[in-house]
Amino acid sequence: LAKEDGTEAFNSEDLGEALEIFEENVGDMDHIFLRVAKKDKGNCCSIILRGASEMMTEEIERSIHDSLCVLKRTLESGFVVAGGGAVEAAVSVFLNRYAEGMASKE
């Protein structure tokens, strides 16, 4: 994960191990499965990306990386700043409620 100075690092203690990794055809698609020991179930999280092209897969990886960085910062700070049109949506709701309380269209 990304640190505050922009570098990336992880602790080797956070890594798990798999008993088996295999690819299996399910329906029309091939899926990659990781088999872990019973003691590790619930502690294992893997994200395996597939895309139509290498460029698409790289873009998906960047998006997931950005999302994980946001999640890390949110968990560290305990704060969330609304974005992505949240302010505009809140103003719209406020104005609609205010307009409903008015007698005319002034």
Residue frames as qw, qx, qy, qz and C-alpha x, y, z in Angstrom:
[[0.000, 0.887, 0.463, 0.000, 0.00, 0.00, 0.00],
 [0.352, 0.659, -0.027, 0.664, 1.03, 3.58, -0.55],
 [0.481, -0.444, -0.404, 0.639, 2.66, 5.56, 2.21],
 [0.004, 0.911, 0.237, -0.338, 2.33, 9.31, 2.84],
 [0.193, -0.659, 0.416, 0.597, 5.56, 10.05, 0.98],
 [0.641, 0.546, -0.245, -0.481, 4.26, 8.28, -2.15],
 [0.166, 0.381, -0.907, -0.074, 6.33, 5.12, -1.83],
 [0.859, -0.141, -0.226, -0.437, 4.75, 1.70, -1.59],
 [0.118, 0.372, -0.871, 0.299, 5.51, -0.99, 0.95],
 [0.827, -0.314, -0.219, -0.411, 3.99, -3.92, 2.77],
 [0.412, -0.537, 0.691, -0.253, 4.92, -6.11, 5.71],
 [0.406, 0.214, -0.862, -0.216, 5.84, -9.68, 4.88],
 [0.132, 0.085, 0.865, -0.477, 3.87, -10.73, 7.97],
 [0.525, 0.354, 0.211, -0.745, 0.71, -9.59, 6.16],
 [0.497, 0.330, -0.652, -0.468, 1.25, -12.10, 3.36],
 [0.837, -0.120, 0.410, -0.342, -0.44, -15.47, 3.45],
 [0.039, -0.340, 0.881, 0.327, 0.20, -18.73, 1.69],
 [0.796, 0.177, -0.091, -0.572, -1.90, -20.95, -0.50],
 [0.697, -0.176, 0.695, -0.002, -1.94, -24.74, -0.44],
 [0.493, 0.248, 0.720, 0.421, -2.87, -24.81, -4.10],
 [0.275, 0.583, -0.055, -0.763, -3.53, -22.42, -6.98],
 [0.376, 0.141, 0.847, 0.349, -5.35, -23.80, -9.99],
 [0.327, 0.247, -0.233, -0.882, -7.33, -22.70, -13.03],
 [0.297, 0.270, 0.913, -0.070, -10.66, -24.32, -13.77],
 [0.168, -0.162, -0.511, -0.827, -13.24, -23.83, -16.50],
 [0.152, 0.423, 0.743, -0.497, -16.62, -22.89, -15.01],
 [0.450, 0.755, 0.342, -0.332, -19.30, -22.28, -17.61],
 [0.655, 0.713, 0.089, 0.233, -17.80, -20.28, -20.45],
 [0.076, 0.897, -0.330, 0.285, -14.96, -18.77, -18.47],
 [0.735, 0.067, -0.522, 0.428, -11.73, -19.89, -16.89],
 [0.433, -0.849, 0.053, -0.300, -11.39, -18.99, -13.20],
 [0.454, 0.387, -0.652, 0.469, -8.33, -19.04, -10.98],
 [0.736, -0.604, -0.209, -0.223, -8.86, -20.55, -7.53],
 [0.164, 0.535, -0.663, 0.496, -6.70, -20.34, -4.42],
 [0.801, -0.398, -0.437, -0.090, -7.01, -23.08, -1.82],
 [0.002, 0.625, -0.508, 0.592, -5.93, -22.02, 1.66],
 [0.325, -0.061, -0.876, 0.351, -5.58, -23.89, 4.94],
 [0.363, -0.687, -0.610, -0.158, -8.64, -23.88, 7.22],
 [0.467, -0.560, -0.304, 0.613, -6.80, -21.81, 9.82],
 [0.218, -0.175, 0.209, 0.937, -6.30, -19.04, 7.22],
 [0.024, 0.576, 0.692, 0.435, -9.88, -18.85, 5.94],
 [0.196, -0.911, -0.360, 0.045, -11.27, -15.40, 6.44],
 [0.388, -0.746, 0.189, 0.507, -7.77, -13.90, 6.49],
 [0.487, -0.012, 0.611, 0.624, -7.11, -14.37, 2.79],
 [0.387, 0.807, 0.233, -0.380, -7.88, -11.76, 0.16],
 [0.440, -0.138, 0.583, 0.669, -6.69, -11.95, -3.42],
 [0.469, 0.724, 0.129, -0.490, -7.64, -9.85, -6.38],
 [0.512, -0.034, 0.689, 0.513, -7.00, -11.41, -9.75],
 [0.325, 0.652, 0.008, -0.685, -7.55, -9.13, -12.72],
 [0.497, 0.202, 0.727, 0.429, -8.54, -10.05, -16.25],
 [0.272, 0.683, 0.056, -0.676, -9.23, -7.74, -19.13],
 [0.779, 0.587, 0.213, -0.058, -9.76, -7.78, -22.86],
 [0.622, 0.636, -0.218, 0.401, -6.28, -6.34, -23.36],
 [0.640, -0.130, -0.378, 0.656, -3.16, -5.62, -21.37],
 [0.054, 0.315, -0.040, 0.947, -3.95, -1.90, -21.44],
 [0.583, -0.511, -0.280, -0.567, -7.42, -2.51, -19.97],
 [0.814, -0.335, -0.424, 0.214, -5.98, -4.76, -17.27],
 [0.460, 0.065, -0.265, 0.845, -3.41, -2.08, -16.36],
 [0.219, -0.423, -0.084, -0.875, -6.18, 0.53, -16.12],
 [0.750, -0.480, -0.374, -0.259, -8.21, -1.77, -13.85],
 [0.735, -0.172, -0.396, 0.523, -5.12, -2.29, -11.68],
 [0.194, 0.242, -0.149, 0.939, -4.59, 1.48, -11.37],
 [0.473, -0.486, -0.218, -0.702, -8.24, 1.99, -10.42],
 [0.821, -0.413, -0.393, 0.016, -8.11, -0.70, -7.74],
 [0.590, 0.012, -0.323, 0.740, -4.82, 0.70, -6.44],
 [0.067, -0.379, 0.028, -0.922, -6.37, 4.17, -6.14],
 [0.667, -0.486, -0.307, -0.474, -9.41, 2.71, -4.37],
 [0.812, -0.279, -0.412, 0.304, -7.25, 0.81, -1.88],
 [0.376, 0.160, -0.243, 0.880, -5.24, 3.98, -1.17],
 [0.344, -0.464, -0.097, -0.811, -8.45, 5.91, -0.48],
 [0.807, -0.423, -0.374, -0.173, -9.65, 3.13, 1.81],
 [0.703, -0.079, -0.396, 0.586, -6.31, 3.10, 3.67],
 [0.123, 0.277, -0.150, 0.941, -6.37, 6.87, 4.18],
 [0.546, -0.478, -0.233, -0.647, -9.99, 6.76, 5.33],
 [0.837, -0.363, -0.403, 0.069, -9.28, 4.03, 7.88],
 [0.575, 0.033, -0.328, 0.749, -6.17, 5.84, 9.13],
 [0.013, 0.233, -0.103, 0.967, -7.79, 9.25, 9.53],
 [0.031, 0.433, 0.819, -0.375, -11.36, 8.24, 10.36],
 [0.247, 0.602, 0.145, -0.745, -12.70, 11.03, 8.12],
 [0.460, 0.380, 0.686, 0.417, -14.41, 11.10, 4.73],
 [0.091, 0.448, -0.061, -0.887, -14.67, 14.20, 2.56],
 [0.615, 0.549, 0.536, -0.183, -17.70, 14.14, 0.30],
 [0.053, -0.460, 0.515, 0.721, -16.89, 14.42, -3.39],
 [0.130, 0.131, 0.886, 0.426, -18.03, 13.33, -6.84],
 [0.254, -0.385, -0.458, -0.760, -20.98, 15.75, -6.97],
 [0.369, -0.440, -0.761, 0.304, -22.07, 15.20, -3.36],
 [0.073, -0.342, -0.254, 0.902, -22.22, 18.94, -2.64],
 [0.270, 0.028, -0.426, -0.863, -24.29, 19.62, -5.77],
 [0.430, -0.316, -0.815, -0.225, -26.69, 16.79, -4.87],
 [0.292, -0.438, -0.635, 0.565, -27.10, 18.11, -1.31],
 [0.065, 0.254, 0.009, -0.965, -27.79, 21.65, -2.58],
 [0.343, -0.116, -0.651, -0.667, -30.35, 20.27, -5.03],
 [0.403, -0.422, -0.808, 0.084, -32.19, 18.39, -2.26],
 [0.188, -0.407, -0.418, 0.790, -32.11, 21.49, -0.03],
 [0.154, 0.157, -0.225, -0.949, -33.46, 23.77, -2.79],
 [0.378, -0.249, -0.769, -0.452, -36.22, 21.30, -3.72],
 [0.357, -0.487, -0.727, 0.328, -37.37, 21.13, -0.09],
 [0.098, -0.364, -0.181, 0.908, -37.17, 24.90, 0.23],
 [0.213, 0.005, -0.478, -0.852, -39.16, 25.38, -3.00],
 [0.344, -0.382, -0.839, -0.177, -41.90, 23.01, -1.83],
 [0.270, -0.531, -0.580, 0.555, -42.48, 25.29, 1.18],
 [0.012, -0.208, 0.102, 0.973, -43.01, 28.39, -0.96],
 [0.450, 0.532, 0.551, -0.459, -46.49, 29.55, -1.95],
 [0.579, 0.774, 0.013, -0.256, -45.53, 30.79, -5.42],
 [0.882, 0.241, 0.119, 0.388, -42.83, 30.27, -8.06],
 [0.032, 0.987, -0.143, 0.066, -40.97, 33.50, -7.17]]
